[in-house]
Amino acid sequence: MQKELVLLHGWGMNAQVWQMVKPEIEQVFSGDVRSINLPGFGGAPSPKLDYTLETAAKLVAEQLKPESIIIGWSLGGLFALYLARNFPDKVSKVILIAATPYFNEVTQWPGIQSNVLDAFQVQLEKNATKTIERFLAIQAMGSEHAKEDIKSLRALLAQAPAPAPIALKAGLDILKTQDLRTDMAMVEQPIYGLFGRLDALVPKAVIDKIRGLNSNFHCEILPKASHAPFISHRSEFITFLKSVL
């Protein structure tokens, strides 16, 4: 059976974010390429119970064909790792894009400082739209045409319904608290990663730490990219995909 490539977006985004690069992905992958909305984003239903990584990932797993290849960007990377560990029959390979098994900074583990995520949570309560706009700007950092990228992203995201408030809040909670380092160490499928050296959310210093978790993990670092290399450095992103698919 032909494998399927599934694209998972990041926080505050939706499946439309992949449209900028999806045609090029389809040229290098022989099977079907499908981008799906995480629960509560882009009009997708949220979990009926409490919104957690466990309840949300279960909804995503129900949409996957057996032995899918998962590309997870940022928050989507946490979903990809969780799916590989807990639904191994659904996942044959994981490709992390600017994603880490633990986004929060703690002792001996570089990441996002807690006060930064706290500030996002406070801003989210006051003005969700403005918070997402600020996050959009972070995605395009490192691009030589950042303004154009942000404009294109904004237009693509507008093609789908706005995120549900519960999904935005829960997504930030997941980024802040979910620690999948042990899970990643136990994932048996191949795991690949693409990172940007200028990424403020997944600092370069954490990459060696991630490497140390799993011998099946192999990655590449783009020297001039930030948190969204598939947007800012499309050709390098496609070259990377060719080498790991």
N, C-alpha and C positions, 0 to 999 in steps of 0.2 A: 504494500500500500504506500502510495506517495505521501511523504511527510508534508506537514503544513508549517508555515512560519507565522508566528503570532506576535504582534507588536503591542506592547503595553506602555502607556504614556505615564507622565509624572504628575505630581500634585498640581491641582488647579487647572490642569489641561484636559483634553479629551482626545478621542481617537483621530480626530482631524489633523492633529499636529504632525502626523506621519505623512500626510499627503504631499508635502514638499519633496520627500525623498522616496516615497513608495514606488513610483515608476522605475527608478534606478535599482531598487532592491529586487523588483520583479525580473529585471534583466539578468541578475546574477544568481537567482534562486529558481530552480526548475519547477518547484511545487507551488501551491497556492500561498499567497501572502495576505494575511488578514489583520487589520488593526481593530481592537475591540476597546470599548469603554470600561474602565474600572467601575465597580458599583457606585452609583450616586453621581457619576460624571457623564456629561454628554447625553443625558436623558436615560441612562441605564438605571434600573431600580436599585435602591439601597437594600441591605439585609433587613429582613423583617424583625430580627432580634437586634441586640446591641451591635453597633458597627465596630468590628474588630478586624484585624488582619485575618483571623481564622474564619469568621463568618463571611467576609468579603471574598477571600480567596476561594472559598467553596463555590460561590456563585460564578467565579471565573472558571474554575475547574470544570463546571458543568458545560461550559461552552467549548472546551478543548477536545480535539480528536486525539486518539492515542499517539504517543511518541511525537508530539509537537515540539518544534524548536521555538523557544521563547526568547524574545529580545525584550528586556525590561530596562526602561530608562528611569533613573532616579527612584521615585517611589515605586514605579513599576518593577524595578530590580528587586525590591524586597518581596513583592508578590511572586516574581519568577523563582527566587530561591525557596520561598515557602512552598510553592507548588511542586518544585523538583523534589523536595524532601518529603512532602506529605501526600503527593499524588504522583509517584514515580512512573506509573504506567502512562501518564499523560504527557510526560516531559522527557525528551531524549537528549536535549542539550540546552544550556542556559548561556545567553549572551548579555552581560551587564553593560549598560551604557551609563557612565557617570553615576554608578550606584555602588553602595557598600552594604555589608550585612548589618552594620550598625552606624547610623548617621550621627548620633550624639557623641560629643567629645567627653571622654572620661580618662582617667589615669592610664597612660601608656597606649591610648587609642585616640589618634587625631580625628576630629570631626567638626560638626557645627557646634559652636558654643551654646549652652543651654539658654543663655539670655537672648540670643538671636531668635531661637525658636519661640521663646516666651513672648518676645516683641511681636512676632508674626501672629501669635495667638491673640494678643491684645488688639492688634490692628484689625484682625479678622472680625472680632466682635463689633468693632466700630464701623468698618467699611470693607466689606468683602471684595467689592469690585476694585478698589484702590489697592488692596493687598495683593490680588492676583496680578494687577498691572505691574506692581513692584517686582513680583516674582518673575514676570515675563521678561523684564529688563535683565534679570540675572541670567536667564537662559541664553541670551544673545551675547553676553560678555565674551570677549576674545575674538569675535567676528569682525572682519574688516568692514563689513556692511551691516553693523548692528541695527541701525535705525530701520533699514529695509527689512531685515529679518523680523524685527518686532512687529512691524506693520503687517507683514505676511502672516505671522503667527496669529495676530489679533483677528485678522480677516478669516483665517481658517477656523479658529475657535468659535467665532460668532456663527458658524454654520450649524452648530449643535446647541442644544439647551444649556443654560448656565448650570454649574455644579450645584448639587443639593447642599444646603448649609451643613447638614449632618456629615456629609462626605468630606467637606472641607475641614471641619473641626477634627473628625476622626483621622483624616489623612495626616494632619500635623501631629496628632497624638502618636500615630504609628511611627512617623519619622523621628519623633523625640524619644520614644520608649522601647520600640521593638528591637531586640537584640538577637540577631540570627547567626551570630558567629559560630555557635555550637552546631547549628543546623547546617551551615555551609561546610563545616569540617566533615560532616557526615554524608553530604551529597555525593553520590557515586557517579552521576552523569558528568560529562565534560562541562567545564565552566570557563567562559572567556570573558574578558573585560576590555573596554575601551574607555580611556580617561583623558581628561584635559589637564595639562600642567598648571593652568591658570584657574582651575576650578576652586571657588571659595567654599562650596558646599561639601565637596569630597576632596579634601586636600591631598596633594601629592604624597605627603608623608605617611598617609594611611595605606598606600598601595602595597608596600612591602609587608605590612601587617596582614593584609588580605591574602597575599601570596602564601604567607606562612600557615594559613588555615587549611589549605587543601592542595595536594600535589597535582590534582587535575585542573587547577586554575592556571590559565595563561592570559597575559594581557599586553596591551600596547598603550603607550602614553603619547598623545599629540602635543608637541611643545607649545603651540600657540592657541590651543583650544581651551574652552572653559567647560561649563556645565551641559552644553547641548552640542556636542561635536557633530551630530548628524545634521544639524542646521548650519552651524558656522563653518564646518569643514566637510562638506558633503563628499567630495571626491576621495578624501582620505578615509572617510567612514565606509564608503563602498569598497575601497581597496582592502580595508580590514575585514569586511564581511566576506569578500571573496576568499580570504585566507582561512576562515574558520567555518564556513558553511560546508 
